Amino acid sequence: MDTIDQPILFVGGGNMAHAIISGAIRAKSIQKHAVAVIEPQTNRHELFDNAFASFDEAVGWLNSFEQPAVLALAVKPQMLQEASLPIRTSLNALSQTPLVLSILAGIKISQIESALSPVSHIIRVMPNTPAQIGQAMSAIAVSPDTFEEEIKLATKLFSSIGETINISEDLMDAFTAIAGSGPAYLFYLAEGMIDAARQLGFDKQQSQAIVRQTLVGSSMLLNQSPDLPRELRLRVTSKNGTTEAATNTLDESGVMDAIVRAIHAARHRGAELGKI
């Protein structure tokens, strides 16, 4: 994979920013000297090779590169206005207009344009937490004025931490509900399975080992098999067997419908975040 030669400045040095930067450096899609973060909490600066407390401090670093900068917005969605004010007031100090990448859930491209005007080249990306191990699923949506080279840059960066898919922006909240929140659904299932294992007599260590490997193996099978999840499930479900007893109980409790309703609720919340 070719190395991105533009400097990338993350506005926000939280867990996702750290996962993206660490993964991209491991994949050699970015170099340590060409990536930095703005993070007001100075106790997190030790996690990064280049860290600044404010955008003003970062301007000189950005202008030391010949290539135009990439600003990656990685703060909480409700902090957009607060974070964008110092950026907007300092944009004139940059030698070239930057490309903006945003991983803010629910925040539309038009809102970012308004907050950072006159920046117009904006790409929204929604990765998920398996980015920490290079197994993210990320969606990419672009503004109309975005150049093909800029789209390739975003794809290269996020492909270094997993898989990417290009979607229209109107599907971003739905993607966030499925993939962005998706890891939590699996972890929720794991919690229930571990609780059941403990109740059935296994100790804490045994319960953890059994459930973790069961979910890892099943996920790998799902990923590598050409068959649909339903087909894989039915193969495990013998007539009047133990699995059927379990899935019948799930069906009687309306679990499948609850999962669908949960994802709709997550999508609705994403839309609400965009109105903050």
Helices and strands as residue ranges (DSSP letters): E 8-11, H 15-26, G 32-34, E 35-38, G 42-47, E 51-52, H 55-63, E 70-73, G 77-79, H 80-90, G 91-93, E 99-102, H 109-116, E 122-126, G 129-133, E 136-142, H 148-159, E 162-166, G 169-171, H 172-175, I 176-180, H 182-199, H 204-224, H 229-236, H 242-252, H 255-273
